[in-house]
Every structure is written in structure tokens, then in C-alpha cells.
Amino acid sequence: MKIADLAEKLGAEIVEAPNPAAEILDGYTSDLLSDVIAHAPAGSVLITIQGHLNTVAVATLAGLRAILLAHNRPAPDDMRGAARREGVAILRSPENQFVLSYRVHRLLRGP
């Protein structure tokens, strides 16, 4: 599913989307960035509350295509700039990680 389509279906705000047509293949939920590096599948969207520059660095290292910030966490300017440079989308939603994980799973893999 394309990043733009995922955002639309979730009702999520697109904060940054350098490549809105990039395909999201899977999802991963974690706030422990070392866990993301070790286990998140490439091509995934990361569902997290970690709204800072290091999250973009981890997403880039792990080959992730998007970061979905739960609880409407803000994306600071340095995070947004890094996401643009690295080609990582940032989405934001008021929903919590549990709900977002469920919804992303249903959208990508069905019921």
C-alpha cells in the first residue's frame, strides 16, 4: 500500500512525504530504537511515540519507509528535515499505538 493511501485510510496527517508513492510492505511497533534496528522488516512503517531526529536515523538504517507518530506527537524541525533528506515519510495520528498497530495490520494483511 502506498504511503499516501495508508495515511488517507488511517486519517493520519502527512507531516513529511518525500515519496508518497513508496510502498509500505509491513508494520512494526516499538519505542525502543535498538529493537527497531534488530527486528523491523525493511519497507515497513514504524509505529512509535519517538518523535525525534534519532528515529529518522534508525528508520534509515533499518530500511523503513515511514514513521507513524502516535498520540499526535510532534515532529520537530530537525526530524522533519532529516526525513526529507533521507526519503522517510512522517505521519501523525491522535490514536494510540495499540489501535494504530491493529489498523495498519488490517490494512496491510486483512482481517
Secondary structure by P-SEA (a helix, b strand, c coil): ccaaaaaaaaccccccccccccccccccccccaaaaaacccccbbbbcccccaaaaaaaaaacccbbbbcccccccaaaaaaaaaacbbbbbbcccaaaaaaaaaaaaccc
